[in-house]
């Protein structure tokens, strides 16, 4: 049994409550249904098993979605707390807000609104947190590849927004580059096609710089830039590096000028020798290892669109944070915007 399947709880009475839109079978009807099983052919039996499994998974998803909403029942349009039950649609309870008169359901305003095949969401979440490729996720969740790709960015939209707001203690910072790619992008279609075999400097110009900052507690922030311009980089680093800390970098002027201006102790690990350690503790080894895990993991996607680069960086942060496999319900909650009671969900 796969992890998410454990969420199918046959004793749950919650589903009876929330799926009130479906008429429940009487005992008599159910007995008749059971009696008719012998008349089924083998393929019909199998089909019934498959459909029931699907149904249970759909209910498990809906239970999670509805119970999350119940905990902070607020109108997503105006924030009002007076919601009246207002029929149901797509197996979800609908509500009407007394204040703004608009209707909503538990998914309104979330990244997963109007997404179909709820029976596949939990399985898909599991694939996402196992860092699987589109092809694998599609196969395991029983959806086509286009849907799997579309879902990837919907399910990641919310969780990838959580970046560490502040670094503390010993902080390592360095830049890395990703090849610019217009793959699947609408925005960059008009740029001239890349010429093969161009010189090194020109090649560098077509790389997207990403600044990665990591402290020893494992908090990571990544910043995607068009170009590494001093003013912009400094402006982004300022709120991140405002606590008491020691900054370790390769010593490029980008960082040394910043450290000087902000009066931050700065350990320069010279560029040619990134493995160097100062006073036994100041080095870039954790960050280098992180970047190398990130780059290796990214290889499986065979070049990601620059437009989505932040999503992939955020995805990697999530995988690192959970280091293994968090429960499927946690993943679904993260995609819906987290649980209000769990502060841990708000920070990566
Ligand atoms: Zn309202």
Boltz pocket constraint, residues with backbone or C-beta under 6 A from the ligand:
constraints:
  - pocket:
      binder: B
      contacts: [[A, 75], [A, 76], [A, 77], [A, 78], [A, 79], [A, 80], [A, 97], [A, 98], [A, 99], [A, 100], [A, 101], [A, 102]]
      max_distance: 6.0
